[in-house]
Amino acid sequence: MKIRTDGATHHEVMVDVRDVLKALKVRLRFVDIYGEAYDHTNHKGIEGIYKIEDVSRHGSPTWEYTLITDKKSDIKAFESIDYLLEYLEIEVNSGS
C-alpha cells in the first residue's frame, strides 16, 4: 500500500523518559516484558545480571537465580539505567 501526500504533516509525540528507559531495559533483556525481577548480583554476591524468581508454591519465598549475563559492560548499563530511573523518580516525587 502506498500513501501519497502533497503537503507537510506535523505530529507532536510526548514520551515520558521513564517509559523510554523501561523499554530500553526490556530491549537489552535486563527485564522481560512480563516485569520479572532482575538484579545485578545473586544471593552469593556474585556479579552478573540475574533473573530472580520465587519458586515456592506457598509460604515464605524461595528464590531461584538464573544468570542472564556476566559481561561487565551489560552490568554497567543495567546499573546506569536503574540509577537514572531512581533519579527521575526522586525528581518527580520532590516536585522539581
N, C-alpha and C positions, 0 to 999 in steps of 0.2 A: 504494500500500500504506500502510495506517495502522497505527501501533503505539500501543497504549493501555496506560498504566501507572497503577496506583492507589497507587504508593508512590514514594519518592525513591530515586534511584540515584546512587551516587557513584563517580567514577573519578579515579584519580590518574595523570597522564601526566608522565613525566620526559623533558625535552627538553634536549639539550646546546646551550648558547648558540652555540657554534661552528657547529653544524649550521643553526641559525636564520640566522646571518649569511651562511653559504654559500648557503642557499636564497634569501636576500634579494638576493645578487649575481646569481643566475640570474633572479629575478623582475624586477630592474631592468635586465636584459640586459647586465650587466657581464661575465658569462661565459655560455657556453651549457651546456646540460645534458650535453654530452659532455666538459666540462672543458677546452675550448680555452683557450689562454693569451690574456689581455688585459692591456694596460698603459695607463698614463696619459700616456705620451709615446712618440713614434715615434723611429726611428733618427736623425732630424734634430733631435730635441729639441723638436718642436712638440707643444704640449699638446693632449690630446684622449683619448678612450678608443678604443684601437685593438685590433682582433683581430690576433694575431700568428700567422702560420702558416709552417711550414717547407715551402717549395715545391720543394726539391731532391729529386731522385729517388734520390740516393746521395751519399756523401762528406760534405763539410762542409755545414752547413745554409745555406740561402739563405732569408732571412726576408722575408716579404711582410706589410706593414702595411695593414690596411683600417680606415678611420675609421668608428667607430660613432657617436660624438657629440663635439662640441667645446663643449657647454654647460658653463659654469663650475660650475653647481650639481651637475651629474652628476659632474664630475671631483672635486669636493669630497666628494660622497657616496662615490664609489669609493675615494678615499684614506682616508676615515674608516673604512670597513668593513675595508679592509686593515690599518689601524693597530690596530683592535680585535682582529682575528684574530691579528695578530702579538703583541699584548699578552697575549691569552689563552693562546697557545702558550708564551710565556715563563713565565707563571704555572704552567701545567701541568707544564712541564719542570723548574721550580725546586722543585716540590713544595709550593707555597703554596696 
